[in-house]
């Protein structure tokens, strides 16, 4: 249940939140604490601390890279902006994982 709440919260954060005139986006204290910890560990360039924080809160690294937003930037871009070189290097493979493509050029029928 906790993992589902975190995924929903990170999805909302990644989408930019809910836009309303007087409405504010509120998280449960556990989710808020987890998101702040992820951003803080990234800012501190603490790769091991970030990994542990993600594991304790049951967030996969690829999910964090895709959905967590810190200061308006995706997690990997935030790490680069904060000069967190070790964390940026740790997150880079997860950021580029969908860069490959496959093209089928010729299909023949088997006789």
C-alpha positions as CSV (number, residue, x, y, z in Angstrom):
1,X,0.0,0.0,0.0
2,X,2.8,2.4,0.9
3,X,4.6,1.7,-2.4
4,X,1.4,2.5,-4.3
5,X,0.9,5.8,-2.5
6,X,4.5,6.8,-3.3
7,X,4.1,5.9,-6.9
8,X,0.9,7.9,-7.1
9,X,2.5,10.9,-5.4
10,X,5.5,10.8,-7.6
11,X,3.3,10.6,-10.7
12,X,1.4,13.6,-9.5
13,X,4.7,15.5,-8.8
14,X,6.0,14.5,-12.2
15,X,2.9,15.8,-13.9
16,X,3.2,19.2,-12.2
17,X,0.5,18.7,-9.7
18,X,-3.1,19.6,-9.7
19,X,-3.9,23.1,-11.0
20,X,-6.7,24.9,-9.1
21,X,-7.2,28.4,-7.9
22,X,-7.0,27.9,-4.1
23,X,-6.1,24.2,-3.9
24,X,-2.8,23.0,-2.7
25,X,-1.4,19.6,-3.3
26,X,-0.9,17.7,0.0
27,X,0.9,14.4,0.6
28,X,0.8,12.1,3.5
29,X,3.7,12.8,5.9
30,X,5.4,9.5,4.8
31,X,5.2,10.3,1.1
32,X,6.4,13.9,1.6
33,X,9.3,12.7,3.8
34,X,10.3,10.1,1.2
35,X,10.3,12.6,-1.7
36,X,12.2,15.2,0.3
37,X,14.8,12.5,1.3
38,X,15.3,11.5,-2.4
39,X,15.8,15.1,-3.4
40,X,18.1,15.8,-0.4
41,X,20.3,12.8,-1.0
42,X,20.6,13.7,-4.7
43,X,21.6,17.3,-3.7
44,X,24.2,16.0,-1.3
45,X,25.7,13.8,-4.0
46,X,25.2,10.7,-1.7
47,X,24.7,7.8,-4.2
48,X,24.6,5.2,-1.5
49,X,22.2,7.2,0.7
50,X,19.9,7.8,-2.4
51,X,19.9,4.1,-3.1
52,X,19.1,3.2,0.5
53,X,16.3,5.8,0.6
54,X,14.8,4.4,-2.6
55,X,14.9,0.9,-1.2
56,X,13.5,1.7,2.2
57,X,10.6,3.5,0.5
58,X,10.2,0.7,-2.1
59,X,10.8,3.0,-5.1
60,X,12.6,1.5,-8.1
61,X,15.5,3.6,-9.5
62,X,13.9,3.7,-12.9
63,X,10.6,4.9,-11.4
64,X,12.4,7.6,-9.5
65,X,14.3,8.7,-12.6
66,X,11.0,8.8,-14.6
67,X,8.6,10.4,-12.1
68,X,10.4,12.2,-9.2
69,X,10.7,16.0,-9.7
70,X,13.0,18.1,-7.5
71,X,12.8,21.9,-7.9
72,X,10.9,21.5,-11.2
73,X,13.5,19.2,-12.7
74,X,13.5,15.5,-13.3
75,X,15.7,13.7,-10.8
76,X,18.6,13.1,-13.2
77,X,18.6,16.6,-14.5
78,X,18.4,17.9,-10.9
79,X,21.5,15.9,-10.1
80,X,23.4,17.4,-13.0
81,X,22.2,20.9,-12.2
82,X,23.4,20.5,-8.6
83,X,26.8,19.2,-9.7
84,X,26.1,15.8,-8.0
85,X,28.4,13.9,-10.3
86,X,28.3,10.5,-8.5
87,X,24.5,10.5,-8.4
88,X,24.2,11.7,-12.0
89,X,26.5,8.8,-13.0
90,X,24.4,6.4,-11.0
91,X,21.2,7.5,-12.6
92,X,22.4,7.8,-16.2
93,X,21.8,4.2,-17.2
94,X,18.2,4.4,-16.1
95,X,17.7,7.7,-17.9
96,X,19.0,6.3,-21.2
97,X,17.4,2.8,-21.1
98,X,14.7,3.6,-23.7
99,X,17.1,5.1,-26.3
100,X,17.4,2.0,-28.5
101,X,15.1,1.1,-31.3
102,X,14.4,-1.9,-33.5
103,X,13.4,-1.6,-37.2
104,X,12.0,-4.6,-39.2
105,X,12.9,-4.1,-42.8
106,X,12.1,-7.4,-44.5
107,X,9.8,-10.2,-43.5
108,X,9.4,-13.3,-45.6
109,X,7.0,-16.2,-45.2
110,X,8.3,-19.6,-44.2
111,X,7.4,-22.3,-46.8
